[in-house]
Amino acid sequence: MAKITVVSPLAPKRFPEMPVIDGVSFSTVAAGIKYEGRADVMLARLAPGTTVAGVFTKSATRSAPVLDCQEKLGGPAKDGAAILVNSGNSNAFTGRNGRDAVARIVGAVARACDVPETRVFTSSTGVIGEPLPFERITERLDTLAATLDPNAIEAAAAAIMTTDTFTKGATASVEIDGKTVSIAGIAKGSGMIAPDMATMLVYIFTDARIDQGTLQSLVATHNEKTFNCITVDSDTSTSDTVLVCATGASGVDVGDSAPFGDALHKVMKDLAHLVVKDGEGATKFVEITVTGAASDKDAKTHALSVANSPLVKTAIAGEDPNWGRIVMAIGKSGAPADRDALSIRFGDVEVARKGWVNPDYVEAEAAAHMKGQNICIHVDIGLGSGKATVWTCDLTHGYIEINADYRS
């Protein structure tokens, strides 16, 4: 019996209207990697002059495609480039077979798109430890190359999904020197999500003109406050990849301008939030802000301890304002904390003040906040000026149902 996918209750109503990014086109095909009756391979073709920046998983068991992409960053932009993504099989923990599969796919894409092999970037997502049937991809590359379309970004977003329940896209534009610079991005991610780059695939495209070094610096900087601040289940994937491609087609040299950086940050943050909202089994989107820590790093450590606590996440699923679990998570984080200085809020409701329950606390008010879809938890450590915000979701029985038979 076919599994019925229930769309996350946190899903947006529709895929956003996305601008066409001059210099990039997309195509998809059903290759039968794992899924039947749906596209599972995406190709993006990038014009000559495109710069490519990226960040990747720090996992010690990262996949062959990730290793290959890491080696290729920083190459000359004068030639065109291409990105090939398959879903259903991660091509991870596959040894020499994995490396050979990447080489065969890269060679075929280079020939079909007339780009150097050093400018072909591949990603794979899905089951770990099974050889990738790369022939199913390479034999369809002529079709992929022949059907490239600048308007097909939504189809590309659908082709890269695994346990995702909705397509994820975000966009922004900015005026620089009287001209419009556009950014459009897509992502996949639902489970095995934790900040070590974050666990998902993300592809962002812009018509800005920017050199690779500057773009790489921007991506790395904004990654720390976006994708590295989300967690669904504390598990870091073998396949995490974020690629940002700047075609230069707008003719606008953005350099390290703040307006472009802000727009890029917005797209990255929006995509990061969408990944959390599609967390496997998620019913609530949770923002955790920690202030008053000894440093920003300590604040993030505390926030992630709260976000990754199964006890906290199940309490949120049960709509229980159990502030004792917040105290527990802060205490175990390893970052400096003083029990008698902690203050905690659920939404606008102050639950605890300087190490003790607020004498004016009314649990019904906190419980009312917990019944919403967007939950805000604020913890003040009371030690300094360090602050951080991370995003997570609740932990429900749906997560178990999805992952207990993921390979079947």
C-alpha positions in Angstrom: 0.0 0.0 0.0 1.4 3.4 -1.0 2.2 5.8 1.8 0.0 8.9 2.1 2.0 12.1 2.7 0.3 14.5 4.9 1.4 18.1 4.2 2.8 19.8 7.3 0.3 22.1 9.0 3.0 24.7 9.1 3.4 24.7 5.3 2.8 28.0 3.4 -0.3 28.2 1.3 1.7 28.1 -2.0 5.1 28.2 -3.5 6.1 31.8 -3.9 6.2 33.7 -7.1 9.9 33.5 -8.1 11.7 35.9 -10.5 13.5 34.5 -13.5 17.2 34.7 -12.8 19.0 35.5 -16.0 21.8 33.0 -16.7 20.2 30.0 -15.0 17.7 27.4 -16.3 16.3 24.2 -14.9 15.0 20.8 -15.9 13.8 17.7 -14.2 13.2 14.0 -15.0 11.8 10.9 -13.4 14.8 8.5 -13.2 13.3 6.0 -10.8 16.2 6.3 -8.3 13.8 5.3 -5.5 10.5 7.0 -6.0 7.9 5.9 -8.6 5.8 8.3 -10.6 7.7 11.5 -9.7 10.6 13.6 -10.9 13.7 12.8 -8.8 16.6 14.4 -10.7 17.1 18.2 -11.2 19.6 19.9 -13.5 20.5 23.6 -13.4 22.6 25.1 -16.1 24.5 28.3 -15.3 25.9 30.8 -17.8 29.6 31.6 -18.3 30.8 34.1 -15.8 28.8 32.6 -12.9 30.6 32.5 -9.5 29.8 29.6 -7.1 30.2 29.7 -3.4 29.1 27.0 -0.9 29.2 25.6 2.6 28.9 21.9 3.5 28.4 19.4 6.3 31.3 18.9 8.7 30.3 15.3 9.1 33.3 12.9 9.2 31.2 10.5 7.0 30.2 13.1 4.3 29.2 11.8 1.0 31.2 11.5 -2.3 29.2 14.4 -3.9 30.0 16.7 -1.0 33.7 15.9 -1.1 33.7 16.5 -4.9 31.9 19.9 -4.5 34.3 21.0 -1.8 37.3 20.4 -4.1 35.8 22.4 -6.9 34.8 25.7 -5.2 36.8 28.7 -6.2 37.3 27.5 -9.8 37.4 30.0 -12.7 34.1 31.6 -13.6 34.7 32.2 -17.2 33.2 28.9 -18.2 29.6 27.9 -17.6 28.6 25.6 -14.8 26.0 23.0 -13.9 24.3 21.5 -10.8 22.9 18.0 -10.9 20.8 16.8 -7.9 19.1 13.4 -7.3 16.8 12.4 -4.5 16.1 9.0 -3.1 19.8 7.9 -2.7 22.5 9.9 -0.8 25.5 8.1 -2.5 27.0 8.2 1.0 29.0 5.4 2.7 29.4 3.8 -0.7 33.2 3.9 -1.0 34.8 3.6 -4.4 31.4 3.0 -6.0 30.3 6.4 -4.7 33.3 8.2 -6.2 32.9 6.3 -9.5 29.2 7.3 -9.6 30.1 11.0 -9.1 32.8 10.8 -11.8 30.4 9.2 -14.3 27.6 11.7 -13.6 30.0 14.7 -13.7 31.4 13.5 -17.1 27.9 13.0 -18.6 26.7 16.4 -17.3 29.8 18.2 -18.7 29.2 16.7 -22.1 25.5 17.4 -22.2 25.8 21.0 -21.0 29.2 21.8 -22.7 30.9 22.8 -19.4 34.2 21.7 -17.9 34.0 18.8 -15.4 35.6 21.1 -12.9 32.4 23.2 -13.1 29.9 20.4 -12.5 28.5 20.2 -8.9 26.5 17.2 -7.8 24.4 16.5 -4.8 22.6 13.3 -3.7 20.0 12.9 -0.9 18.2 9.9 0.5 19.1 6.5 1.8 22.6 6.0 3.1 24.7 3.0 2.2 23.1 1.9 -1.0 25.0 2.2 -4.4 23.6 5.0 -6.5 22.2 3.6 -9.8 23.9 6.4 -11.7 23.1 4.9 -15.1 19.5 5.9 -14.6 20.7 9.5 -14.4 23.3 9.5 -17.1 21.0 7.9 -19.7 18.5 10.8 -19.2 20.9 13.7 -19.4 20.2 14.4 -23.1 16.6 14.9 -22.1 17.5 17.1 -19.2 19.8 19.2 -21.3 17.1 19.5 -24.1 14.4 20.7 -21.7 16.1 23.4 -19.7 13.8 26.2 -18.9 14.4 29.5 -16.9 10.9 29.2 -15.5 11.2 25.7 -14.1 12.5 26.5 -10.6 9.4 25.2 -8.8 9.7 21.8 -10.6 13.4 21.7 -9.6 12.3 22.3 -5.9 9.9 19.3 -6.2 12.5 17.0 -7.7 14.9 17.3 -4.8 12.5 16.4 -2.1 12.7 13.2 0.0 10.5 13.1 3.1 9.6 16.8 2.5 5.8 17.5 2.4 6.0 20.7 0.4 8.3 22.5 -2.0 10.4 25.2 -0.5 11.3 28.5 -2.2 12.3 32.0 -1.1 13.1 35.2 -3.0 14.2 38.8 -2.4 15.2 41.7 -4.6 17.2 44.9 -3.9 17.8 48.1 -5.7 21.5 49.0 -6.2 22.6 52.0 -8.3 19.1 52.2 -9.7 19.0 48.7 -10.9 17.2 45.6 -9.5 19.2 42.6 -8.3 17.2 39.5 -7.8 17.7 36.4 -5.6 15.8 33.1 -5.8 16.5 30.0 -3.8 15.1 26.5 -3.2 15.7 23.9 -0.5 14.9 20.4 0.7 15.0 19.2 4.2 12.7 17.7 6.8 14.6 15.2 9.0 18.2 14.6 10.0 18.4 18.4 10.6 21.0 19.8 13.0 23.3 22.8 12.9 26.7 21.7 11.7 26.1 23.6 8.6 22.5 22.2 8.9 21.2 19.1 7.2 19.6 19.8 3.9 20.2 20.8 0.3 19.9 24.5 -0.7 20.5 26.1 -4.1 20.3 29.9 -4.3 20.7 31.9 -7.5 21.2 35.6 -8.1 21.9 37.8 -11.1 24.3 39.9 -9.1 27.9 40.4 -10.2 30.3 39.4 -7.4 33.6 37.7 -7.2 33.9 34.3 -5.7 35.9 35.2 -2.7 33.4 37.9 -1.6 30.4 35.7 -2.2 32.0 32.9 -0.3 32.6 35.2 2.7 29.0 36.4 2.6 27.6 32.9 2.4 29.8 31.6 5.3 28.8 34.6 7.4 25.1 34.4 6.9 25.1 30.6 7.2 26.0 31.0 10.9 22.9 33.0 11.6 20.5 31.0 9.4 21.1 27.3 8.5 23.4 26.8 11.4 20.7 28.0 13.7 18.1 25.4 12.9 17.5 21.9 14.3 14.7 19.3 13.9 16.2 16.3 15.6 19.9 17.0 16.4 21.2 14.7 13.7 23.7 15.9 11.2 23.6 14.5 7.7 26.3 13.2 5.4 25.0 15.3 2.5 24.5 18.9 3.7 25.1 21.3 0.9 24.4 25.0 0.3 25.4 26.4 -3.1 25.0 30.1 -4.0 25.5 31.0 -7.7 25.8 34.5 -9.0 25.4 34.8 -12.8 26.3 38.5 -13.1 23.6 38.9 -15.7 22.2 42.1 -14.0 25.5 43.9 -14.7 25.3 45.2 -11.1 28.6 44.7 -9.2 27.3 44.3 -5.6 30.7 43.8 -3.9 30.2 43.4 -0.2 27.3 46.0 -0.1 25.0 45.7 2.9 21.8 45.8 0.9 22.8 42.7 -1.1 24.0 41.0 2.0 20.8 41.7 3.8 18.7 40.4 0.9 20.8 37.2 0.7 20.4 36.8 4.5 16.7 37.1 4.1 16.5 34.3 1.5 18.8 32.0 3.6 16.7 32.7 6.7 13.4 32.1 5.0 14.6 28.8 3.5 16.0 27.7 6.9 12.6 28.4 8.5 10.8 26.5 5.8 13.0 23.5 6.5 12.0 23.6 10.2 8.3 24.1 9.4 8.5 20.8 7.4 10.3 19.0 10.2 9.1 15.4 10.2 5.9 15.2 12.2 6.1 18.9 13.1 3.0 20.8 14.3 4.7 23.8 15.9 7.4 26.2 14.8 9.5 27.2 17.8 11.8 30.2 18.2 14.2 30.1 21.1 16.1 33.2 22.1 18.7 33.3 24.8 20.0 36.6 26.1 22.3 37.6 29.0 24.8 34.9 28.4 28.5 35.3 29.0 29.1 35.4 25.2 27.2 35.0 21.9 28.7 31.5 21.6 27.5 30.5 25.0 24.0 31.9 24.2 23.9 29.7 21.1 25.0 26.7 23.1 22.2 27.2 25.6 19.6 27.8 22.9 20.6 24.6 21.0 20.5 22.6 24.3 16.9 23.7 24.7 16.0 23.2 21.0 17.4 19.7 20.9 16.0 18.4 24.2 13.4 15.7 23.5 11.8 16.5 26.8 11.4 20.2 25.8 10.2 19.3 22.3 7.6 16.7 23.5 6.3 19.2 26.1 5.8 21.7 23.3 4.0 19.0 21.3 1.7 18.4 24.3 1.2 22.2 24.7 2.6 22.0 28.2 4.4 25.1 29.5 6.8 23.0 31.5 9.4 25.5 32.3 11.3 23.0 34.5 12.5 21.3 31.3 13.9 24.6 30.1 15.9 24.9 33.3 17.1 21.4 32.8 18.3 22.0 29.3 20.1 25.2 30.3 21.8 23.4 33.1 23.1 20.5 31.0 24.3 22.7 28.0 27.9 23.0 29.3 27.9 26.8 28.9 28.1 29.0 32.1 24.8 29.5 33.9 23.6 30.6 37.3 20.5 28.9 38.5 19.5 31.9 40.6 19.9 34.4 37.7 17.7 32.6 35.2 14.5 34.3 33.8 12.1 32.5 31.4 9.3 33.6 29.2 6.8 31.7 27.0 5.6 34.3 24.5 4.9 37.4 26.6 4.3 35.5 29.8 7.1 35.7 32.3 7.2 32.3 33.9 10.3 32.5 36.0 12.3 35.5 37.3 15.9 35.4 38.6 15.9 31.8 39.6 12.3 31.4 40.9 8.8 31.2 39.6 7.3 34.6 38.9 4.9 35.3 41.8 2.4 36.8 39.3 2.6 33.8 36.9 -0.7 32.4 35.7 -0.2 29.0 34.0 -3.3 29.3 32.0 -1.8 32.3 30.2 1.4 30.3 29.3 -0.7 27.3 28.3 -2.7 29.6 25.9 0.5 30.6 24.1 1.6 26.9 23.8 -1.6 26.1 21.9 -0.5 28.3 19.0 1.5 27.1 16.0 4.3 29.7 16.6 5.9 29.2 19.9 8.5 31.7 21.4 10.7 30.8 24.3 13.0 33.4 25.8 15.6 32.7 28.4 17.8 35.3 30.0 20.9 33.8 31.6 21.7 36.9 33.7 25.4 36.8 33.3 26.4 39.1 30.4 25.3 40.5 27.0 25.6 37.4 24.8 22.6 36.5 22.7 21.4 34.0 20.1 18.3 32.8 18.4 17.7 29.3 17.0 14.6 27.7 15.5 13.2 24.2 15.9 9.9 22.3 16.0 8.1 20.0 18.3 8.7 16.3 18.5 5.6 14.2 17.8 4.6 10.6 17.2 4.7 11.5 13.5 8.5 11.7 13.6 8.6 8.1 14.7 6.2 6.9 12.0 8.2 8.6 9.3 11.6 7.3 10.4 10.7 3.9 11.7 10.3 2.6 8.1 12.2 5.2 6.1 13.9 2.6 3.9 10.8 0.7 3.0 
